[in-house]
């Protein structure tokens, strides 16, 4: 995450509550907004779990 309270964290590790807040406020423009929206959808629908394994391999 490039800005805010969670600056420096991987997008996948952002709390769902924070992603919900961002969704209500409106996604930032550009690529970061698209990536945040994707992470939100994956977490909101409960399908982000396989991605955690990829994050752990880093």
BATI-316541 format. One line per 8 residues: number of its first residue (from 1); their letters; for each residue x, y, z of C-alpha. Coordinates in steps of 0.5 Angstrom, whole numbers. Last residue first. Example, Ala and Ser with C-alpha at 12.3 -4.5 7.8 and 13.67 -1.06 7.14 Angstrom:
! BATI-316541
2	sa	27 -2 14 ~ 25 -9 16
***
This chain:
! BATI-316541
58	xxxxxxxx	16 -28 -3 ~ 13 -35 -2 ~ 9 -33 4 ~ 5 -28 -1 ~ 4 -34 -6 ~ 1 -38 0 ~ -4 -32 1 ~ -6 -32 -6
50	xxxxxxxx	-10 -39 -5 ~ -14 -35 1 ~ -17 -30 -3 ~ -23 -33 -5 ~ -28 -31 1 ~ -32 -26 -4 ~ -30 -20 0 ~ -23 -22 0
42	xxxxxxxx	-23 -23 -7 ~ -27 -17 -9 ~ -23 -12 -4 ~ -17 -15 -7 ~ -19 -13 -14 ~ -22 -6 -12 ~ -15 -5 -9 ~ -11 -7 -15
34	xxxxxxxx	-16 -2 -20 ~ -15 3 -15 ~ -7 2 -15 ~ -7 2 -23 ~ -10 9 -24 ~ -15 13 -19 ~ -16 12 -12 ~ -23 8 -11
26	xxxxxxxx	-29 11 -8 ~ -30 13 -1 ~ -35 7 0 ~ -30 2 -3 ~ -24 5 1 ~ -28 4 7 ~ -30 -3 5 ~ -22 -4 4
18	xxxxxxxx	-21 -2 11 ~ -26 -7 14 ~ -23 -12 10 ~ -16 -11 13 ~ -10 -10 8 ~ -6 -16 8 ~ -7 -17 0 ~ -5 -10 -1
10	xxxxxxxx	2 -12 2 ~ 4 -7 7 ~ 8 -1 6 ~ 3 5 8 ~ -3 2 12 ~ -5 8 15 ~ -4 12 9 ~ 0 11 2
2	xx	3 6 -2 ~ 0 0 0
***
